[in-house]
Amino acid sequence: MTAPGAPDSQRCQSAAPPELQQAIDEFNAGEWFECHETLEELWVGEKGELRDFYQGLLQVAVALYHWRNGNFKGAEGLLQRGSGLLRRVSERCLGVDVAALVAEAGVLREALLGLGEERMAELDPALIPKLRRPDA
């Protein structure tokens, strides 16, 4: 990894810590609570762009956890807040395709709003975002 004092743009382009791959694997397996726990360890000590990156990923993971558990307001709100944080990050950070995640989270949120709380369980599973690292 790049030194903690490096500018944000360099830090986001540095090598990803092994815990990030663990979080990606958990996210993509639908283990969103576990992903949240893994990302929280990374997020807590960060600043700037990397903090927004980890917190945004974490919030999208928790949004999906809330969706699965029937918490419409939690899912919708965290999708919006997580996407907002990720929009402040480079389109690719630590090898993750952030732009694709923001787009997919937006489509998911719109689909949830269209279904409403009563029908949120009918969400097409194909709309669940995946974290992609083309260079991994």
C-alpha positions in Angstrom: 0.0 0.0 0.0 1.0 3.6 -0.5 2.2 5.5 2.6 -0.6 7.0 4.7 0.5 10.6 3.9 0.3 10.1 0.1 -2.3 12.2 -1.8 -5.8 10.6 -2.1 -5.4 10.1 -5.9 -2.3 8.0 -5.3 -3.8 6.1 -2.4 -6.8 5.0 -4.4 -4.6 3.7 -7.1 -2.3 1.7 -4.7 -2.4 -2.0 -4.0 -5.5 -3.2 -2.3 -5.2 -4.7 1.2 -6.0 -8.5 1.4 -9.1 -7.6 3.5 -10.6 -5.8 0.6 -10.6 -9.1 -1.5 -12.3 -10.8 1.5 -14.9 -8.1 1.6 -15.5 -8.4 -2.2 -15.9 -12.1 -1.9 -18.4 -11.7 1.0 -20.3 -9.0 -0.8 -20.6 -11.1 -4.0 -21.7 -14.2 -2.0 -24.5 -12.3 -0.3 -22.7 -12.2 3.0 -23.5 -8.6 3.5 -23.3 -8.4 7.3 -19.9 -10.1 7.2 -18.8 -7.8 4.4 -19.8 -4.8 6.6 -17.7 -6.2 9.5 -14.7 -6.6 7.2 -15.0 -3.2 5.6 -15.5 -1.5 9.0 -12.0 -2.6 10.0 -10.6 -0.9 6.9 -12.9 2.2 7.1 -12.2 3.2 10.7 -8.6 4.2 10.2 -8.9 6.0 6.8 -9.3 9.6 5.7 -10.3 11.3 2.5 -11.1 9.3 -0.7 -10.3 5.9 0.8 -12.6 6.6 3.8 -15.5 7.5 1.4 -14.7 4.4 -0.7 -14.8 2.0 2.2 -17.8 3.7 3.9 -19.7 3.7 0.6 -19.1 0.0 0.0 -20.1 -0.7 3.5 -23.3 1.2 3.2 -24.3 -0.5 0.0 -23.6 -3.9 1.7 -25.8 -2.9 4.7 -28.5 -1.7 2.3 -28.6 -5.2 0.8 -28.7 -6.8 4.2 -31.7 -4.5 5.1 -33.4 -5.4 1.8 -33.0 -9.1 2.5 -34.5 -8.6 6.0 -37.5 -6.6 4.8 -36.3 -3.2 6.0 -37.4 -1.0 3.1 -36.4 2.4 4.6 -33.0 1.1 5.7 -32.3 -0.4 2.2 -33.4 2.6 0.2 -31.7 5.2 2.5 -28.4 3.4 2.6 -28.4 2.8 -1.1 -28.7 6.5 -1.6 -26.1 7.5 1.0 -23.6 4.8 -0.1 -23.9 5.9 -3.7 -23.4 9.5 -2.7 -20.2 8.7 -0.9 -19.0 6.5 -3.9 -19.7 9.4 -6.3 -16.9 11.3 -4.5 -14.4 8.5 -5.3 -12.4 7.8 -8.5 -14.2 5.6 -11.0 -11.8 2.9 -10.1 -10.4 2.6 -6.6 -8.1 -0.1 -5.3 -9.1 -2.0 -8.5 -12.8 -1.9 -7.8 -15.1 -0.6 -10.6 -16.7 2.1 -8.5 -18.6 3.7 -11.4 -20.3 0.3 -12.2 -21.3 -0.1 -8.5 -22.8 3.4 -8.4 -24.8 2.8 -11.5 -26.0 -0.7 -10.3 -27.0 0.7 -6.9 -29.0 3.4 -8.6 -30.9 0.9 -10.7 -31.5 -1.2 -7.6 -32.8 1.8 -5.6 -35.1 2.9 -8.5 -36.5 -0.7 -8.7 -37.1 -0.8 -4.9 -38.9 2.5 -5.1 -41.0 1.3 -7.9 -42.0 -1.9 -6.0 -42.6 -0.1 -2.7 -42.3 -1.6 0.7 -45.2 -4.1 0.3 -43.6 -5.7 -2.8 -39.9 -5.3 -2.1 -39.4 -9.0 -1.9 -40.3 -9.3 -5.6 -37.1 -7.5 -6.5 -35.4 -9.2 -9.5 -32.3 -10.9 -8.0 -30.4 -10.0 -11.3 -30.4 -6.3 -10.0 -28.3 -7.1 -7.0 -24.9 -5.4 -7.6 -21.6 -7.3 -7.7 -18.2 -5.9 -6.9 -15.9 -6.2 -9.8 -12.1 -6.0 -9.9 -11.1 -6.5 -13.5 -7.4 -6.4 -12.7 -7.6 -9.1 -9.9 
